[in-house]
Amino acid sequence: MLFNLSYALGKELTGSENVVTTDYENYTNVDSWEELNKRGKIQQVRFTKLNMEEGTLDMNHLQELIDAKTKIVAITAASNM
């Protein structure tokens, strides 16, 4: 399902945008956006950190990664690993 969503959203992007996700995502969430990057639909996939002890996002790091070219923030913070 995420591949279909990323493909549909990719049609609306110019190739200069970025996507922010976490470094603790399920493969389907990460790979969907990486595929858009490989196809030139986005410029970069950025990974924000999680505070594993507290189970929260590192909000300071997230704020550093989001800029005017960020069009998608895809965070579930769930992994099957």
N, C-alpha and C positions, 0 to 999 in steps of 0.2 A: 504494500500500500504506500509506503514512503517513497518507493521508487516512482510510482505513478504521480504522487504529489510533487516530488522534486522535478520530474520531467515537465509537468504542467507549469510549475513556477518558472522553470528554466526558459520557457518560451517567452516570458515577459522580461527577462533580464538581458542586459547588453554585453556582459562579459567583463565589466569593470567593477562589479559589486563583490561583496564578500558575505560569507555565512559564518555565524558563530555557533558553536556547539560545545560540548564538554569533552574532556579526555576520558570520560567514564560512560560512554554511550553504547547502546546495542549496535552491532555491526550494521544493521539495516539503516540506522540513523546516520552513521558516519559515512558509509559507502555511497549512499544516495547523493550526498553533497560532494563527495570526492569525485564521483562520476561526472557531475556538472562541471567541476573544475577541469577534469581531463578533456571534456568536450568544448572547453572555452566559454561556457555559459556564465561562469563566475571566475573571478580572479584568484580567490583564495578561500580556503576553509581555515578558520581560526578556532583554537581550542582553549577554553577557559578552564580554570582549575576548580576542583571541589575540595572542600575541607572535609576529609574523610572521618576525622574524629567527631565532628559535629553533624555530619551529613548535610552540610549546607554549601551553597555556591560561594566561591571567593568573589564577593561583589566588587571589590576594588580591582581585581584582575579583569573581571567581566567588563567593567566600565572602561578600562584601558583598551579593550579589544573592539568595542563598539564605536563606530565613527559614522560619518555621513554616507559612506559607501556600504554600510551594513544594511542589507535588505531582509535578511532572515536570521532569527535567533531560534535555533532548534534544540531545546533542552528537555530531556525526559529524566535524566540522571538515573537511568535504569540500565542495567547490563545483565546479560546472561552468563557472564564469565565468573 
